[in-house]
Amino acid sequence: MMRFISIYICLAGDFQLVLNSLTLGSKNNPRLLSTDTISGGFEYPVNQNHSLFFYHEDSKEMYIGGTGFVWKLDVDNYNITEKFPLKAPQRQHCQEGQCENVITVIEKFQDSLFVCGTNGRKPQCWKLFSSVNNQSLEIVESYEGTGISPFVHTHNSISLTVEGDLYSAAPLDADGSSLQFRRNAGSRANVWMYDNWVSEPTFISASWVKQREDPDNEKIYIFFREKNSDHNPEADQWISRVARICKVDEGGSKRFFQNMWTSFLKARLVCGIPGESLYFNRLQDIHVMHAEDWEDTKVFALFTSSWNSTAVCIYSIKQIEEIFGNSTFKGYEKEIPKPRPGTCIKNSRTLPLATVNMVKDYPEMTDWVHSMHQAAPFYISSNNYTKIAVDRVQAVDDRMYDILLLATDSGKIHKVLEAGSEPFIISETQLSSCSTIQSIKLDSKKKKLVVGFSEKISVMDLQRCQEYNKSCADCVLARDPYCVWTKSGCTKTVPGAVDRGIQNVVDGNISVCPKSIEAPKQVNRTRRETALPSTVDLMTTHSAPLGVPFYLSCPIDSYHAVYTWEHGGQSNPCLQMQSNCLHLIPAMTQENYGGYECVSKEKDYTKVVKTYQLTEQMIPDRNDNHGRSDTPFDDASAAVPQMAWITLGLAVTVMGIFR
């Protein structure tokens, strides 16, 4: 079957044939394709080369940083409520980008909004406060921003605030070099990395994992990729890592390792199929799903490979900590000193020299960090995913399900269910066809995903249950934990509601739906075993003369279903064109007249999507003075124009080649 080939042929009359790359009936497809799930958003007055979002769900405010500005959004209606300009100082003879202030950091720091930008290649940071009338933001203080913001927005950087302390990684030099993770400001001492610990790193994310019962043992985890020291031509040039430091780390003593991390350890993140030595080594994005019990915290990691595939691997913080706490140290064969290197000590300046020396010279763990699905990644795809966010949803069965929201490089969002060891791709939503996604931010409380493009910001509603509203079976088959079937149709799941509704997220088994009291409809004599609901569209009647080409069409409701055309006791596969299934008749004969049913089958659910009746139309004698027909069809819309028919014929040929 054709899997990765898309062919576009445009002809006169705006007739466009698209041979889709989606293979109907494949579980690797998104089940539903959608373009109408936008619940809000706005366009930038000027396209942005870079944008970022800052949002805490305890607040009703979201901040957007772009080139020369910070905007505040009200997340109740996603309207701009404040605009604050932050332009770089004007200079003469600026080269490209040298007079721009691209905002690269927005954090809540102490009692203010902390913002940093490139500032015309002279990084600067500002503390912003709301004015007395709360109508605008005001600068109270500004700071040198080197090491917090990059010199240009294309350079790598990350930032994180923890209990009034600011952590960041940004180049110390204008050429993008000297990149390391540091604590830059706050109540604790400034601490940084030893140069030999990493090799040309690209930092992806940093996350603080709280331990309420033992706050002095809390860690900050850093996710990055670095250059591979193995220069074998067959080795990937990148290796993905997780490192961690202790929150209480104040650096070493005045005599040794002062202002250097004394708790830094790193380990390799493995995402692949170890038995086949097949690895996805290029970490792209991270989402940390925090939990009440810190050991239940999960890390969703997005990887790419050298062969243009992407994968999602899921890790447990508990497993990561077991590696850091129990693995041997790579390259070190002597007795491990006490306390064990990497142990959190409230006063790190008192650590013995042997322990600090171990961290200095042997920070890497021998053991690798494997994903929770060790045999293979949780999800492998040919799509080029660039961003990941994960929402947790409580379903009718009171279980919590994780929904992966994956951004593609072609402006789409895939909604993927994690329920067991296999992914289920619920839907694909096209948000933009002209630009890539720059940034995403999840609003879990409102079940919205805010998506940033160069030209606009879109707000995607994650609870579009009306898309499955045709029947209980359609709603259940979606396996969407956001949606449940009730007396009102397919509606939003409301935990604790009196009418809990009908839902089966685990496997989409429609046996949970009530049986119809109406007599089941049979497709034909050869399919008596398959019951169909009787609630189908009214039959559409077309008439056509003998000898002309003709086609019938029905919509694709689910790309996980298999579609066939039933006529005269025979079953024929459909030809997929965009979001429709076609049945092509090269030339009408007597055998082609009669009833047609477009039938979809998904799991154990079979339904009639569309019904037609084709009748013969008699063409009046052109010599008959009493009447003349210039159009040989009573419904020309169902006939294929001559040039379009040639295209459809070519499509059939191409489909045959790639079967």
C-alpha positions as CSV (number, residue, x, y, z in Angstrom):
1,M,0.0,0.0,0.0
2,M,1.1,3.6,-0.6
3,R,2.4,5.0,2.7
4,F,4.8,7.9,2.1
5,I,3.9,9.2,-1.3
6,S,1.8,12.3,-1.9
7,I,1.0,13.3,-5.5
8,Y,-0.6,16.6,-6.4
9,I,-2.1,17.1,-9.9
10,C,-3.9,20.4,-10.6
11,L,-6.0,20.7,-13.7
12,A,-8.4,23.1,-15.3
13,G,-11.6,23.8,-13.4
14,D,-9.7,23.9,-10.0
15,F,-9.9,20.1,-9.9
16,Q,-7.2,18.8,-7.6
17,L,-6.4,15.2,-6.9
18,V,-4.4,14.3,-3.8
19,L,-3.2,10.8,-3.3
20,N,-2.9,10.9,0.4
21,S,0.1,9.5,2.3
22,L,-2.3,8.2,5.0
23,T,-3.2,4.6,4.5
24,L,-6.8,4.0,5.5
25,G,-7.2,1.4,8.2
26,S,-3.7,1.9,9.6
27,K,-3.3,2.5,13.4
28,N,-0.3,4.7,12.5
29,N,-2.6,7.4,11.1
30,P,-4.3,10.1,13.1
31,R,-7.8,8.9,13.4
32,L,-9.4,12.2,12.6
33,L,-8.1,15.1,10.4
34,S,-9.3,18.5,11.5
35,T,-8.9,22.1,10.4
36,D,-11.5,23.8,12.5
37,T,-10.5,23.5,16.1
38,I,-9.4,27.1,16.8
39,S,-11.1,28.8,19.7
40,G,-9.2,32.0,19.6
41,G,-5.9,33.8,18.8
42,F,-4.6,36.9,17.0
43,E,-2.2,37.9,14.3
44,Y,1.1,39.8,14.9
45,P,1.3,43.2,13.3
46,V,4.8,42.2,12.1
47,N,6.1,38.6,11.6
48,Q,8.3,37.3,14.4
49,N,11.5,35.4,13.9
50,H,11.3,34.2,17.5
51,S,8.6,34.1,20.2
52,L,8.2,32.5,23.6
53,F,5.4,32.1,26.2
54,F,5.5,32.3,30.0
55,Y,2.5,31.0,31.9
56,H,1.7,29.7,35.4
57,E,-1.7,28.1,35.7
58,D,-2.3,29.7,39.2
59,S,-2.3,33.0,37.4
60,K,-4.8,34.3,34.8
61,E,-1.9,36.0,32.8
62,M,0.2,34.7,30.0
63,Y,3.2,36.7,28.7
64,I,4.4,36.7,25.1
65,G,7.9,37.8,24.2
66,G,8.8,38.8,20.7
67,T,11.1,41.3,18.9
68,G,11.1,44.5,21.0
69,F,8.1,43.8,23.1
70,V,6.4,41.8,25.9
71,W,2.6,41.4,25.8
72,K,0.3,40.3,28.6
73,L,-2.7,38.1,27.7
74,D,-5.8,37.5,29.7
75,V,-6.3,33.7,29.5
76,D,-10.0,34.0,30.1
77,N,-10.5,35.4,26.6
78,Y,-7.0,35.4,25.2
79,N,-7.0,39.1,24.6
80,I,-4.0,41.4,24.9
81,T,-4.3,43.5,28.1
82,E,-0.9,45.1,28.3
83,K,1.8,46.0,25.8
84,F,5.3,46.9,26.9
85,P,8.0,47.9,24.4
86,L,11.6,46.8,25.0
87,K,13.5,48.0,22.0
88,A,17.3,47.9,21.7
89,P,19.3,51.2,21.8
90,Q,19.4,52.8,18.3
91,R,22.8,52.8,16.7
92,Q,24.0,53.9,13.3
93,H,25.1,51.4,10.6
94,C,23.5,48.4,12.2
95,Q,24.0,45.0,10.5
96,E,21.1,42.6,10.4
97,G,19.8,41.8,13.9
98,Q,22.3,44.1,15.7
99,C,19.7,46.7,16.6
100,E,17.0,44.2,17.6
101,N,16.1,43.2,21.1
102,V,14.7,39.7,20.7
103,I,13.2,38.6,24.0
104,T,14.7,35.2,25.1
105,V,13.8,34.9,28.8
106,I,10.6,35.5,30.7
107,E,10.4,34.2,34.2
108,K,8.7,35.1,37.5
109,F,11.7,36.1,39.6
110,Q,11.3,37.1,43.3
111,D,8.5,39.7,43.2
112,S,8.7,40.8,39.6
113,L,8.5,39.7,36.0
114,F,12.1,39.1,34.9
115,V,12.7,39.6,31.2
116,C,15.9,39.3,29.1
117,G,16.7,39.9,25.5
118,T,19.5,40.1,23.0
119,N,19.5,43.9,23.1
120,G,21.4,44.5,19.9
121,R,24.0,41.8,20.7
122,K,24.5,43.2,24.2
123,P,22.3,41.0,26.4
124,Q,20.3,42.9,29.0
125,C,17.7,41.9,31.6
126,W,14.9,43.9,33.2
127,K,12.7,43.6,36.2
128,L,9.1,44.6,35.2
129,F,6.3,45.5,37.6
130,S,2.7,46.4,36.9
131,S,2.0,50.1,37.3
132,V,-0.2,51.5,40.0
133,N,-3.3,51.4,37.8
134,N,-2.3,48.0,36.4
135,Q,-2.6,49.2,32.9
136,S,1.1,48.8,31.9
137,L,4.4,47.3,32.9
138,E,7.2,49.5,34.2
139,I,11.0,48.9,34.4
140,V,12.3,49.1,37.9
141,E,15.8,47.7,37.5
142,S,18.0,46.5,34.7
143,Y,21.0,44.1,34.7
144,E,23.8,42.8,32.5
145,G,22.4,39.8,30.7
146,T,25.4,37.9,29.5
147,G,25.1,34.2,30.5
148,I,21.3,34.6,30.9
149,S,20.3,35.7,27.4
150,P,22.2,34.7,24.2
151,F,23.7,37.4,22.0
152,V,21.4,36.4,19.1
153,H,18.2,34.5,19.4
154,T,19.4,31.6,17.3
155,H,22.0,30.7,19.9
156,N,21.1,28.0,22.4
157,S,19.7,29.1,25.9
158,I,17.4,27.9,28.7
159,S,16.3,29.4,32.0
160,L,14.6,28.4,35.2
161,T,13.6,30.0,38.5
162,V,13.6,28.0,41.8
163,E,12.5,29.6,45.1
164,G,13.9,33.0,44.2
165,D,17.0,31.7,42.4
166,L,17.7,32.1,38.7
167,Y,19.3,29.3,36.7
168,S,20.2,29.6,33.1
169,A,22.4,28.4,30.3
170,A,23.5,30.9,27.6
171,P,26.7,31.6,25.7
172,L,29.3,33.7,27.5
173,D,30.9,34.7,24.2
174,A,29.4,36.5,21.2
175,D,30.2,33.6,18.9
176,G,27.9,31.3,20.9
177,S,30.7,29.4,22.7
178,S,31.4,29.0,26.5
179,L,27.9,27.6,27.1
180,Q,27.2,26.1,30.5
181,F,24.4,25.8,33.1
182,R,24.8,28.2,36.0
183,R,23.0,29.7,39.0
184,N,23.2,33.4,38.2
185,A,21.2,35.3,40.8
186,G,19.1,35.0,43.9
187,S,19.6,34.2,47.6
188,R,22.1,31.4,47.0
189,A,25.7,31.7,45.8
190,N,26.4,31.9,42.0
191,V,27.7,28.5,40.9
192,W,28.7,27.2,37.5
193,M,30.0,24.2,35.6
194,Y,33.5,22.8,35.2
195,D,34.5,23.2,31.5
196,N,35.4,19.5,30.9
197,W,32.0,18.2,32.0
198,V,30.3,18.7,28.6
199,S,31.3,18.9,25.0
200,E,29.6,21.5,22.7
201,P,26.3,21.1,24.5
202,T,22.8,22.0,23.3
203,F,20.6,22.5,26.4
204,I,17.0,21.5,25.9
205,S,15.3,22.0,29.3
206,A,15.8,22.3,33.0
207,S,13.3,21.2,35.7
208,W,13.0,21.4,39.4
209,V,11.5,18.2,41.0
210,K,10.1,19.0,44.5
211,Q,10.3,16.6,47.4
212,R,8.0,18.0,50.0
213,E,9.1,15.6,52.7
214,D,12.8,16.2,52.1
215,P,13.4,19.7,50.5
216,D,17.1,19.6,51.2
217,N,17.4,16.6,48.9
218,E,15.6,18.2,45.9
219,K,17.3,18.1,42.6
220,I,17.4,20.2,39.4
221,Y,17.5,18.1,36.3
222,I,19.1,19.3,33.1
223,F,18.4,17.7,29.7
224,F,20.8,18.3,26.9
225,R,22.7,16.7,24.0
226,E,26.4,17.0,23.5
227,K,29.0,16.0,20.9
228,N,29.9,12.4,20.9
229,S,33.5,11.6,21.8
230,D,33.3,8.5,19.6
231,H,34.5,9.7,16.2
232,N,33.7,6.4,14.4
233,P,32.1,7.4,11.1
234,E,29.1,5.1,11.9
235,A,28.5,6.7,15.3
236,D,26.0,9.5,15.6
237,Q,27.6,12.9,16.3
238,W,25.3,13.5,19.3
239,I,24.5,11.8,22.6
240,S,21.5,12.8,24.7
241,R,22.0,13.3,28.4
242,V,20.3,14.0,31.7
243,A,22.3,15.7,34.4
244,R,21.3,16.8,37.9
245,I,22.5,19.0,40.6
246,C,21.4,19.5,44.2
247,K,19.3,22.6,44.9
248,V,21.3,23.3,48.1
249,D,24.7,23.1,46.3
250,E,26.7,26.2,47.2
251,G,29.9,25.1,45.5
252,G,33.2,23.9,47.0
253,S,35.4,25.4,49.6
254,K,37.5,28.5,49.2
255,R,40.6,26.2,48.7
256,F,39.0,23.9,46.0
257,F,36.2,24.1,43.5
258,Q,34.8,27.4,44.8
259,N,31.7,28.4,43.0
260,M,31.7,25.1,41.0
261,W,28.9,22.5,41.3
262,T,29.9,19.8,43.7
263,S,26.9,17.6,42.9
264,F,26.9,17.5,39.1
265,L,26.4,14.1,37.6
266,K,25.3,13.1,34.1
267,A,24.0,9.9,32.4
268,R,23.1,8.9,28.9
269,L,19.4,9.0,27.9
270,V,18.7,5.9,25.8
271,C,15.8,6.0,23.3
272,G,15.8,3.2,20.8
273,I,15.8,-0.5,20.3
274,P,18.9,-1.8,22.1
275,G,18.6,-5.3,20.6
276,E,19.0,-3.9,17.1
277,S,21.5,-1.2,18.1
278,L,19.0,1.4,16.8
279,Y,19.0,4.6,18.7
280,F,17.4,8.1,18.5
281,N,20.3,10.2,19.8
282,R,19.2,13.8,19.2
283,L,17.1,15.1,22.0
284,Q,14.8,17.8,20.7
285,D,12.3,18.7,23.4
286,I,11.2,17.7,27.0
287,H,8.0,17.8,29.0
288,V,8.2,16.9,32.7
289,M,4.9,15.7,34.2
290,H,5.1,16.4,37.9
291,A,3.3,14.3,40.5
292,E,2.3,14.5,44.1
293,D,4.9,11.8,44.9
294,W,8.1,13.0,43.3
295,E,9.0,9.4,42.4
296,D,6.0,9.2,40.1
297,T,7.2,12.2,38.0
298,K,7.5,11.3,34.3
299,V,9.7,12.8,31.7
300,F,8.4,12.8,28.1
301,A,11.3,13.2,25.7
302,L,11.2,13.9,22.0
303,F,14.1,12.6,19.9
304,T,15.1,12.8,16.2
305,S,17.5,10.5,14.3
306,S,19.9,10.7,11.4
307,W,17.4,8.8,9.2
308,N,14.6,11.4,9.5
309,S,12.4,9.7,12.0
310,T,11.2,10.9,15.4
311,A,10.5,9.1,18.6
312,V,9.0,9.7,22.0
313,C,10.5,7.9,25.0
314,I,9.1,8.2,28.5
315,Y,11.3,8.1,31.6
316,S,10.6,7.9,35.3
317,I,12.4,10.3,37.7
318,K,12.6,7.4,40.1
319,Q,14.6,5.3,37.6
320,I,16.8,8.3,36.8
321,E,17.6,8.7,40.5
322,E,18.4,5.0,40.8
323,I,21.0,5.3,38.1
324,F,22.6,8.4,39.8
325,G,22.4,6.7,43.2
326,N,23.6,3.2,42.3
327,S,25.6,3.1,39.1
328,T,29.4,3.0,39.0
329,F,31.3,6.0,37.6
330,K,32.5,5.6,34.0
331,G,36.3,5.2,33.9
332,Y,36.7,5.0,37.7
333,E,37.7,1.6,39.1
334,K,38.7,2.4,42.7
335,E,36.7,2.5,45.8
336,I,33.9,5.1,45.8
337,P,34.5,7.7,48.5
338,K,32.0,8.7,51.1
339,P,29.7,10.5,51.0
340,R,29.0,9.3,47.5
341,P,29.6,11.9,44.8
342,G,26.4,13.7,43.9
343,T,24.9,13.4,47.5
344,C,23.1,16.5,48.5
345,I,24.8,18.1,51.5
346,K,23.3,21.2,53.1
347,N,26.8,22.8,53.4
348,S,28.6,21.6,50.3
349,R,31.7,23.6,51.2
350,T,32.4,21.0,53.8
351,L,32.5,18.0,51.4
352,P,35.8,16.0,51.5
353,L,38.3,16.6,48.8
354,A,38.0,13.0,47.5
355,T,34.3,13.3,46.9
356,V,34.6,16.6,45.1
357,N,37.5,15.3,43.0
358,M,35.3,12.4,41.9
359,V,32.7,14.8,40.6
360,K,35.4,16.9,38.9
361,D,37.0,14.0,37.0
362,Y,34.3,11.3,36.7
363,P,30.9,12.9,36.5
364,E,29.4,10.4,34.1
365,M,27.5,7.3,35.1
366,T,28.4,3.9,33.6
367,D,24.8,2.7,33.4
368,W,22.4,4.3,30.9
369,V,18.9,5.6,31.6
370,H,16.4,3.5,29.7
371,S,12.8,4.4,29.0
372,M,9.8,2.9,30.8
373,H,9.2,0.9,27.6
374,Q,12.6,-0.6,27.4
375,A,12.1,-2.8,24.3
376,A,11.4,0.2,22.0
377,P,10.3,3.8,22.2
378,F,6.8,4.5,23.2
379,Y,6.1,6.1,19.8
380,I,8.1,6.2,16.5
381,S,6.9,8.3,13.6
382,S,8.0,9.5,10.2
383,N,6.6,12.9,11.1
384,N,9.2,15.6,11.9
385,Y,8.0,16.6,15.4
386,T,9.6,19.7,16.9
387,K,7.8,20.4,20.2
388,I,6.0,18.3,22.9
389,A,3.5,19.1,25.6
390,V,1.6,16.6,27.7
391,D,-1.8,17.0,29.4
392,R,-3.2,14.7,32.1
393,V,-7.0,14.0,31.9
394,Q,-9.3,12.2,34.3
395,A,-11.7,9.9,32.4
396,V,-15.1,8.4,33.4
397,D,-13.3,5.3,34.8
398,D,-11.5,7.7,37.3
399,R,-8.2,6.8,35.7
400,M,-5.7,9.5,34.7
401,Y,-4.6,9.4,31.0
402,D,-1.7,11.3,29.5
403,I,-2.3,13.1,26.2
404,L,0.8,13.9,24.1
405,L,0.5,17.1,22.0
406,L,3.1,16.9,19.3
407,A,3.9,19.8,17.0
408,T,5.1,19.1,13.5
409,D,7.4,21.2,11.3
410,S,4.4,21.7,8.9
411,G,2.1,23.6,11.3
412,K,0.1,20.6,12.7
413,I,-0.6,19.3,16.2
414,H,-1.0,15.6,16.7
415,K,-3.1,14.5,19.8
416,V,-1.7,11.1,21.0
417,L,-3.1,9.0,23.8
418,E,-0.9,7.1,26.2
419,A,-2.9,4.2,27.4
420,G,-0.7,1.2,27.9
421,S,2.4,0.4,25.8
422,E,1.0,1.5,22.4
423,P,0.2,5.0,21.3
424,F,-3.2,5.9,19.8
425,I,-3.2,8.9,17.5
426,I,-6.5,10.6,18.2
427,S,-6.4,13.5,15.8
428,E,-4.3,15.8,13.5
429,T,-5.1,19.5,13.5
430,Q,-3.7,21.8,10.8
431,L,-3.2,25.2,12.4
432,S,-1.0,26.8,9.7
433,S,0.0,25.8,6.2
434,C,2.5,28.6,5.7
435,S,4.9,28.5,8.7
436,T,6.4,26.3,11.3
437,I,5.5,26.2,15.0
438,Q,7.9,28.3,17.1
439,S,6.5,27.6,20.6
440,I,3.6,25.9,22.4
441,K,2.2,26.3,25.9
442,L,-0.4,24.2,27.5
443,D,-3.2,25.6,29.6
444,S,-4.3,22.4,31.4
445,K,-7.0,23.9,33.5
446,K,-8.8,25.4,30.5
447,K,-7.8,22.5,28.2
448,K,-6.3,24.8,25.6
449,L,-3.0,24.7,23.7
450,V,-1.5,28.1,22.8
451,V,0.6,27.8,19.6
452,G,3.0,30.4,18.3
453,F,3.8,31.0,14.7
454,S,5.8,33.7,13.0
455,E,2.6,35.5,11.9
456,K,0.1,34.6,14.6
457,I,-0.8,32.9,17.8
458,S,-3.5,30.2,17.7
459,V,-5.5,28.8,20.6
460,M,-6.4,25.2,20.1
461,D,-9.4,23.7,22.0
462,L,-8.5,20.2,23.2
463,Q,-12.2,19.4,23.9
464,R,-13.7,19.5,20.5
465,C,-16.1,16.7,21.3
466,Q,-18.7,17.7,18.6
467,E,-16.4,16.2,16.0
468,Y,-17.5,12.7,17.3
469,N,-21.1,13.6,17.7
470,K,-22.7,11.3,15.1
471,S,-23.3,8.4,17.4
472,C,-22.3,6.7,20.7
473,A,-20.0,4.4,18.7
474,D,-18.2,7.3,17.0
475,C,-17.7,9.0,20.4
476,V,-16.3,5.9,22.1
477,L,-14.1,4.8,19.1
478,A,-12.3,8.2,19.3
479,R,-10.8,7.0,22.7
480,D,-10.6,10.7,23.6
481,P,-10.6,11.1,27.4
482,Y,-11.7,14.7,27.0
483,C,-15.1,13.5,25.5
484,V,-17.9,11.3,26.8
485,W,-21.3,10.2,25.3
486,T,-24.3,11.4,27.2
487,K,-28.0,12.1,26.4
488,S,-26.8,15.4,25.0
489,G,-24.4,13.7,22.5
490,C,-20.6,13.6,22.7
491,T,-19.7,16.2,25.3
492,K,-16.9,17.3,27.5
493,T,-15.9,14.9,30.3
494,V,-16.8,16.4,33.7
495,P,-15.2,14.5,36.5
496,G,-17.7,13.7,39.3
497,A,-20.7,14.5,37.2
498,V,-24.0,12.8,38.1
499,D,-24.4,11.6,34.5
500,R,-21.0,10.1,34.0
501,G,-21.8,9.1,30.5
502,I,-20.3,6.4,28.2
503,Q,-16.6,6.2,27.5
504,N,-14.0,3.5,26.8
505,V,-10.5,5.1,26.6
506,V,-8.6,1.8,27.2
507,D,-9.5,0.1,23.9
508,G,-12.5,1.9,22.3
509,N,-14.8,-1.1,22.6
510,I,-18.3,0.0,21.5
511,S,-20.0,-2.8,23.5
512,V,-20.5,-0.1,26.2
513,C,-22.9,1.7,23.9
514,P,-26.6,0.8,24.3
515,K,-28.1,-1.5,21.7
516,S,-30.3,0.0,19.1
517,I,-34.0,-1.0,19.4
518,E,-34.3,-0.7,15.6
519,A,-33.9,-3.7,13.4
520,P,-30.3,-3.9,12.1
521,K,-29.7,-3.2,8.4
522,Q,-27.8,-5.7,6.3
523,V,-25.3,-4.5,3.7
524,N,-25.9,-7.4,1.3
525,R,-26.3,-11.1,1.2
526,T,-22.5,-11.8,1.5
527,R,-22.3,-9.7,4.6
528,R,-25.3,-10.9,6.7
529,E,-23.1,-11.3,9.8
530,T,-22.4,-7.5,9.9
531,A,-25.1,-5.4,11.6
532,L,-25.3,-1.8,10.6
533,P,-27.2,1.1,12.3
534,S,-30.2,2.3,10.4
535,T,-29.5,5.9,11.1
536,V,-27.8,6.7,7.7
537,D,-28.2,9.7,5.4
538,L,-31.1,9.7,3.1
539,M,-30.4,8.1,-0.2
540,T,-29.1,10.3,-3.0
541,T,-30.4,9.6,-6.5
542,H,-28.4,10.3,-9.6
543,S,-29.2,9.5,-13.2
544,A,-26.7,9.0,-16.0
545,P,-26.8,7.7,-19.6
546,L,-25.0,4.7,-20.8
547,G,-21.3,4.9,-21.8
548,V,-20.3,8.0,-19.8
549,P,-17.8,8.0,-16.9
550,F,-19.2,8.6,-13.4
551,Y,-18.0,8.7,-9.8
552,L,-19.5,8.5,-6.3
553,S,-18.1,10.1,-3.2
554,C,-18.4,9.7,0.6
555,P,-16.6,11.5,3.4
556,I,-13.9,9.8,5.5
557,D,-15.0,10.0,9.1
558,S,-12.0,8.0,10.5
559,Y,-8.7,7.2,9.0
560,H,-8.5,4.1,11.2
561,A,-11.5,2.7,9.3
562,V,-11.5,0.7,6.1
563,Y,-13.9,1.9,3.5
564,T,-15.6,-0.1,0.8
565,W,-18.3,0.4,-1.8
566,E,-21.1,-2.2,-1.9
567,H,-23.1,-2.8,-5.0
568,G,-24.9,-5.8,-6.5
569,G,-23.5,-8.2,-3.9
570,Q,-19.9,-7.1,-4.7
571,S,-17.5,-5.1,-2.6
572,N,-14.9,-2.7,-4.0
573,P,-12.2,-0.6,-2.2
574,C,-12.5,3.1,-2.4
575,L,-10.0,5.5,-4.0
576,Q,-9.0,8.1,-1.5
577,M,-9.0,11.7,-2.7
578,Q,-8.3,14.3,0.1
579,S,-10.8,13.5,2.8
580,N,-13.2,11.6,0.6
581,C,-13.5,8.0,-0.7
582,L,-14.4,7.7,-4.4
583,H,-15.9,4.9,-6.5
584,L,-15.0,5.3,-10.1
585,I,-17.0,4.0,-13.0
586,P,-15.1,4.2,-16.3
587,A,-18.2,3.9,-18.5
588,M,-21.8,3.3,-17.4
589,T,-23.3,-0.1,-18.3
590,Q,-26.5,-1.7,-17.3
591,E,-24.7,-3.6,-14.5
592,N,-23.6,-0.2,-13.0
593,Y,-27.1,1.0,-12.2
594,G,-28.8,0.3,-8.9
595,G,-28.0,0.9,-5.2
596,Y,-24.6,1.8,-3.8
597,E,-23.5,2.0,-0.1
598,C,-20.2,3.5,1.1
599,V,-19.4,1.3,4.2
600,S,-16.8,1.9,6.8
601,K,-15.5,-0.7,9.2
602,E,-13.5,0.2,12.3
603,K,-12.8,-2.6,14.8
604,D,-16.2,-4.3,15.3
605,Y,-18.2,-1.3,14.2
606,T,-19.6,-1.2,10.7
607,K,-21.7,1.6,9.4
608,V,-23.2,2.9,6.1
609,V,-21.7,6.4,5.6
610,K,-23.5,7.2,2.3
611,T,-26.1,5.6,0.0
612,Y,-26.8,6.3,-3.6
613,Q,-29.2,5.1,-6.3
614,L,-28.0,5.3,-9.9
615,T,-30.7,5.2,-12.6
616,E,-30.4,5.3,-16.4
617,Q,-31.1,8.5,-18.1
618,M,-32.4,8.4,-21.6
619,I,-30.7,11.0,-23.8
620,P,-33.4,12.7,-26.0
621,D,-33.0,12.3,-29.8
622,R,-31.1,15.3,-31.0
623,N,-33.3,15.3,-34.1
624,D,-36.4,15.5,-31.9
625,N,-37.8,19.0,-32.3
626,H,-39.9,18.7,-29.2
627,G,-36.9,18.7,-26.8
628,R,-33.2,18.8,-26.7
629,S,-30.7,18.3,-23.9
630,D,-27.4,20.2,-24.0
631,T,-26.3,18.4,-20.8
632,P,-26.4,14.6,-20.9
633,F,-26.8,14.4,-17.1
634,D,-29.6,15.5,-14.8
635,D,-26.9,16.1,-12.1
636,A,-23.7,17.2,-13.7
637,S,-22.0,17.5,-10.3
638,A,-21.7,13.8,-10.1
639,A,-20.1,13.4,-13.5
640,V,-16.4,13.7,-13.9
641,P,-15.2,16.4,-16.3
642,Q,-13.1,15.0,-19.2
643,M,-9.8,16.4,-18.0
644,A,-10.5,15.4,-14.4
645,W,-11.4,11.9,-15.5
646,I,-8.0,11.6,-17.1
647,T,-6.5,12.6,-13.8
648,L,-8.6,10.1,-11.9
649,G,-7.5,7.4,-14.4
650,L,-3.9,8.4,-13.7
651,A,-4.5,8.2,-10.0
652,V,-5.9,4.6,-10.4
653,T,-2.7,3.7,-12.3
654,V,-0.4,5.2,-9.7
655,M,-2.4,3.5,-6.9
656,G,-1.9,0.2,-8.6
657,I,1.8,0.7,-8.9
658,F,2.3,1.3,-5.2
659,R,0.0,-1.3,-3.8
